[in-house]
Amino acid sequence: IRGLHHWGATLMVILVVLHMLRTFVYASYKYPREVTWVTGVLLLLVTLGMGFTGYLLPWNQRAYWATTVGTSIAGTVPFVGPILRKIILSRFASVFAMMYASGIAIIDAIRATEDVVGNTVIEGGLKHAGQLIAEGQNVTVAFQNIGLFPPLVVRMLRVGENTGALDTALLNVAYFYNRDVKESIEKVQAMIEPAMTLILGTILGWVMLSVLGPIYDVITKLKI
């Protein structure tokens, strides 16, 4: 079943691209087919999403790198990417603090957080950090050498490691990111609402022009 989805999604992407080329060659996107063209673009995006999932289902080496690329792209999306990254860091900090406060060794706690973050890039960074700590580096230097964690996390790790209260420092990181995520989501919602109103109004106006335009042309050509 996974193979069928993989090859079916790939074939679907090829057919959609060929259809798009034919549309441009024959100028099928011009009046009065504007709405059809917009619908085709939306279907193209859906097909590309299905093609991406087709790469993920076999879960081989190609699927792993496709997941890595996909999560990296998601982290760079304006407005949404930073929020997702903060959610991941908050989840990591809270779970790491809870396990460290329970008396679990740091290396074992890091291994446990690898399955919690839900991001292959951060997961790979945590594995690398665990290897560096196992080789003798302290926690702060290991996380700093990875280059994936922001300065706030590194500073709080240094403070917690020097004071012996690593769990408290990580809980402060989780609290800060949770509050920041809440504020960021509220800002994005305030920006999305007028933008969605404008987009929906534009689409409705476009549909009305596409429907009423031919009717108006017919009426103007009638001889009374």
N, C-alpha and C positions, 0 to 999 in steps of 0.2 A: 504493500500500500504506500509506503514511504517513497519507493522508487517511482511508482506511478505519479504521485503528486509532484515529485521532483522533475521528471521528464515532461509531464503535462504542463507544469508552470513554465518551464523553459520554452516549450513549443508555443504556448500562448503568448509569451513575450515576443517571440519572433514573428508570429502572425500579426500581432498588434503593430509592431514596427513597420512591417511590410504594408499594412493597411494605411498607416499614417503617411508613408511615402507616396502611396497611390493618391491619397487625399490631396497632398501638396502638388503632385504632378498635374492632376485634373482640376485643381482649384475648387474642390468640392466644399471648401470652408467659406466660400463667399455667399453673398445674399442669394436666396433666402434661407441658407442652411447654417446660420450662426449658432443656433441652439444645438443643432446636431454636432457641431464642432466642439462646443463646450462639453457636451455629454461625452464625446469621445476622449477628451483630455482627462475627465474624471475616471473613465473606465481604464485609461492607460495607467493612471496612478494606482488604481486598485489592482491591476494586473501586475505592476511592478512589485507591489506589496506581496501578492501571492507568489511571485517568483522568488522573492527574498525568503519567504517561509519554506519554499521548495528546497532551497539550499540548506535550511536548518534541520529539516526532518531526518535526513540520513545520519546526521551526527557523526560525520567523519572529520578528517583534517580540514577539508574545505569548509564544512559547516562551522567548525570552530573559528576559523579566520573570518568567515562571513559574520558570525556573531560578534567578534571583536571589532570589525569595521562598523557594523551597525550600531553597537553601543558607543563607539567613538563618535560617530556622526550625531547620534542623539545627544551626546554631551556638548556638542558645539552649536546646537540649534539656539537661535536668539531667544531670550526670555525663559524658554523651557529648559534648555540644557543646564544652566547654572542651578535651577531649582532641583532638577533630578540629581545633580551632583551633591548638593547639600543634603538631600534626603538620604542618599547612600552613605555619606560621611556621618550623618546623625545616627543612622542605623548601626554602622560599624562601631561608633564610639559608645553607644548605649550597651550593645551586646558585649563588647570588649570589657567595659567597666563592670558589668554584672558578673561576668565569668571570673575576672581578676579578683573582685571582692569576695567571690565564693571560694577562693583559695586555689584556683586552677592555675597551672604554670602558664607563663606568658606565651611560650611557643604553642602550647595546646590551645590557648585562648585564640591566638591568631589563626590557627588552623580551623577552629570552629567558625570564626567570622568569615572565612572564605566562602562558605556556603550561604551566608546570610546577605551579603552585599548585593547580589543579583546583577553584577556587572563584571564581565570577563576581564576588562582592563584592570580594575581595582583588585579583582581576585588574583590576577597574576602578580600585581605589585605586593599584595600581602604574602603570597608564597615566597617571593624574593626577599621580603623583609624577614620572614621566618628563617630562611636560610642564612641570612646575614647575622641574625641574632644567635642562631645555633653555632655559627663560626666564631663567636666571641664578641661581636659588636653590641653596644648598648642599644636600647630601644630607640632613643632619639636619633642617633646617628644612622641607624638602619632605615628608619622611615624618611629621614632627610635625604639619604642617598638614592632613594627610589625616584624622587621627583614628582610623584603623583599627588602627594598630600599638600594642602595649602600651608602657609607659614603658621596660621593659628593652631592647627593640629600639632605641628612640630613643637611650637613653643609650649603648649599645654602639656605635651608629653615630657618635655624637658623639666617643666615645673613639677609635674607629678613624680617624675623619676628622682629628682633631687630632694623632694620633701617626703618621699615615701607614701604619697597619697595619689597614686596613679589613677585609681578608680574615681576619686573625687574630681580630678582634673578632666577625665574623659566625660564624666556626667555633665560638667560645665560646658564642654564642647557640644555635647548632644543638646543641651538646653538652648545654647546660643543658636545652633543651626535650626532647631525646631521653630524658634521664634522668628528667625530670619526667613525660613520657608513660608511661614504663615503670612508675614508682611509682604513677601514677594508675590505670593498668590493673589493677595488682595490688590496689589498694584496691577498685576496682569489682567485680573478680572475687570478692573476699572478701565483698562485700555481696550480690552476685547469688546466690551458691550457697544460702544459707539462704532467701532470698526465693523462688527457684525451687522449692525443696523444699516450702515452704509453699503456693505456688500450685498445684503439681501435686497435692499432697495434698488441697487444697480441691476441685480439679476432679474427682479420682477419687472423693472422698466424695460430691460432687454427682451424679456419674453413678450411683454405687451406690444412692443414695437414689431417683433417678429410675427406676431399673430395679426395685429391690426394693419401692418404695412401693406401686405398683399390685398387685404379687403379694401383699403383706401385706394390702392391703384386700380382695382376693378371698378370701384364706384366712379372714380374720375374719368375712366374711359367709356362709361356708359353714355350713350347719346339719348337724351330725353327730348 
